């Protein structure tokens, strides 16, 4: 079966750096997405990786290793507004998205 | 403001009742999707439509139906609601067939079936 694993919850301090990991086992691979979802709101797109390596976008970076079935989202200079759930999703060989359950990130002052 | 509009935002209904969740987008996206989100689970695809006039079944289609009469609208119908359909429902759209396939989500419809 297809599976996306990510930690259920993480806690970090304002101003610090946090890394949220995602491992996947899917039928084929056509890209990996990270979305941010604040409580009670809709998910919003953060990043997309299809080739190995690091994609940087401001305070957020996303890394992919296809051979290891592994990605991480790196958040720098954490702000209180970064408190949210972070969803990892993989597009499989049928171009359907398989979603992880999300990682709830709690930022403490 | 361009985007996706869902209605209603929240609804409580009795088991056995029929319910239609509405979804409209003004981005002229070809593909549209309905997901449900339950605590501790990832988003699960109910039905999708790659273009107007076509629909397909997702991971959890039982008890739900959709139609795609035009590009903008993609309603989701529960013919006879059951308590297990209590969930938050998200409609989403994307440009099919290219690009990053980024999904744009509506604000969600919280449905409680008693």
Interface residues (C-beta under 8 A of the other chain):
Chain A: X4 X8 X31 X33 X35 X41 X42 X43 X44 X45 X48 X87 X89 X91 X95 X96 X97 X98 X99 X100 X101 X102
Chain B: X40 X41 X42 X43 X44 X45 X58 X90 X100 X101 X102 X103 X104 X105 X106 X107 X108
